[in-house]
Amino acid sequence: MTDLKQHPIIAQYILWNRFGDLLGMDFEVEKKGHVIYKMPVKAEHLATPFAAHGGSVAALIDAALGVACLTEVCEDLKVVSTVNLTISYLIPALNEDVLTAEAQVIKSGKRILFVEGKVVNQKGELVATASATMNAYPVSKISEKVF
């Protein structure tokens, strides 16, 4: 499949992901195992009068890491879940910043995937880095209605 964003499993993820909608996130699949996710920082993301809550940045990078892994396994009719997520925050994400998370799968096994990513703001400044371990499992464990 050339456009993995149209794969039935990824299309279903988009429909189910209400949290991503709430935060205003959207993504593009660059290629299998490589995803770009974007999120504008709005007042709803703020923990102080000017800076986003770290959880909103974590949600963005976790989504990017997860979908990068999903593109690796969807053609095998699998989905993924986060086993471990490690984040380093480097600078604050500020109100009205546009954050871009880029994630790349480093190693993909039958059940375990390793992925790394980064978040930058619209100025290209590095906001955060992250790595994760993801578990891949059959989509039938979550729904028989994907296809």
C-alpha positions as CSV (number, residue, x, y, z in Angstrom):
1,M,0.0,0.0,0.0
2,T,1.5,3.3,-1.0
3,D,-0.4,5.7,1.3
4,L,-0.2,4.0,4.7
5,K,-2.5,6.7,6.2
6,Q,-5.3,5.1,4.2
7,H,-4.6,1.6,5.5
8,P,-7.8,0.4,7.3
9,I,-6.1,0.0,10.7
10,I,-4.5,3.5,10.6
11,A,-7.8,5.0,9.3
12,Q,-9.6,3.3,12.2
13,Y,-7.0,4.7,14.6
14,I,-7.7,8.2,13.3
15,L,-11.4,7.7,13.9
16,W,-10.9,6.3,17.4
17,N,-8.3,8.9,18.5
18,R,-10.5,11.4,20.3
19,F,-7.6,12.5,22.5
20,G,-5.6,13.6,19.4
21,D,-8.6,15.6,18.2
22,L,-8.9,17.2,21.7
23,L,-5.3,18.3,21.5
24,G,-5.5,19.4,17.8
25,M,-2.9,16.9,16.6
26,D,-2.6,15.7,13.0
27,F,0.0,13.5,11.2
28,E,1.5,12.5,7.9
29,V,3.3,9.3,7.1
30,E,6.6,10.1,5.4
31,K,7.3,6.4,4.8
32,K,6.9,3.1,6.6
33,G,8.3,3.7,10.1
34,H,8.7,7.4,9.8
35,V,5.9,9.9,10.9
36,I,5.5,13.6,11.2
37,Y,3.0,14.8,13.8
38,K,1.9,18.5,14.4
39,M,0.2,20.3,17.2
40,P,-0.4,24.0,17.7
41,V,-0.1,25.0,21.3
42,K,-3.3,26.6,22.4
43,A,-4.6,28.1,25.7
44,E,-6.0,24.6,26.6
45,H,-2.5,23.2,26.6
46,L,-1.0,25.7,29.1
47,A,0.2,24.9,32.6
48,T,1.4,28.4,33.2
49,P,0.3,31.7,31.6
50,F,2.8,31.1,28.8
51,A,4.1,27.5,28.7
52,A,2.4,24.2,27.7
53,H,2.0,21.4,30.2
54,G,4.6,18.7,29.7
55,G,1.8,16.2,29.3
56,S,0.7,17.8,26.1
57,V,4.2,17.6,24.6
58,A,4.4,14.0,25.9
59,A,1.1,13.2,24.2
60,L,2.3,14.6,20.9
61,I,5.6,12.6,20.9
62,D,3.9,9.4,22.2
63,A,1.4,9.7,19.3
64,A,4.2,10.2,16.8
65,L,6.2,7.3,18.2
66,G,3.2,5.0,18.2
67,V,2.0,5.8,14.7
68,A,5.5,5.4,13.4
69,C,5.4,1.9,14.8
70,L,1.8,1.3,13.6
71,T,3.0,1.9,10.0
72,E,5.5,-0.9,10.5
73,V,3.0,-3.5,11.7
74,C,-0.4,-2.5,10.2
75,E,0.1,-4.6,7.1
76,D,0.6,-7.6,9.4
77,L,-2.9,-6.7,10.9
78,K,-1.3,-5.6,14.2
79,V,-1.6,-2.6,16.4
80,V,0.8,-1.2,19.0
81,S,0.8,0.0,22.6
82,T,3.4,1.9,24.5
83,V,5.5,-0.2,26.9
84,N,8.0,2.4,27.9
85,L,8.4,6.1,27.1
86,T,11.3,8.3,28.0
87,I,11.2,12.0,27.4
88,S,13.7,14.8,27.9
89,Y,12.3,18.3,27.9
90,L,14.9,20.9,26.6
91,I,12.9,24.1,26.4
92,P,9.3,25.1,27.1
93,A,6.7,24.9,24.4
94,L,5.0,28.3,24.4
95,N,1.5,29.5,23.7
96,E,0.9,29.7,20.0
97,D,4.0,27.6,19.1
98,V,3.4,25.1,16.4
99,L,5.1,21.9,17.5
100,T,6.3,19.2,15.0
101,A,7.2,15.7,16.3
102,E,9.2,13.5,14.0
103,A,9.5,9.8,14.9
104,Q,11.5,7.0,13.3
105,V,11.4,3.3,14.1
106,I,14.9,2.1,15.0
107,K,14.3,-1.7,15.2
108,S,11.2,-3.7,14.5
109,G,10.8,-7.2,15.8
110,K,7.8,-9.6,15.7
111,R,6.4,-8.1,19.0
112,I,8.7,-5.4,20.2
113,L,9.6,-2.2,18.4
114,F,12.1,0.5,19.3
115,V,11.5,4.1,18.2
116,E,13.0,7.5,18.7
117,G,11.7,11.0,18.1
118,K,12.1,14.7,18.6
119,V,9.8,17.7,18.9
120,V,10.7,21.1,17.5
121,N,8.9,24.4,17.5
122,Q,8.2,26.6,14.4
123,K,11.7,28.2,14.8
124,G,13.3,24.8,14.6
125,E,14.3,24.8,18.2
126,L,14.5,21.4,19.9
127,V,11.8,21.2,22.5
128,A,12.0,17.6,23.5
129,T,13.5,14.2,22.6
130,A,12.0,10.8,23.3
131,S,12.5,7.1,22.9
132,A,10.0,4.3,23.4
133,T,9.5,0.6,23.4
134,M,6.2,-0.5,21.8
135,N,4.4,-3.8,21.9
136,A,2.8,-5.1,18.7
137,Y,-0.2,-7.4,18.9
138,P,-3.1,-8.6,16.6
139,V,-5.8,-6.0,15.9
140,S,-8.4,-8.7,16.7
141,K,-7.6,-8.3,20.4
142,I,-9.1,-4.8,20.3
143,S,-11.8,-5.1,17.7
144,E,-13.3,-7.3,15.1
145,K,-14.8,-4.2,13.4
146,V,-11.7,-2.8,11.8
147,F,-12.3,-4.4,8.4
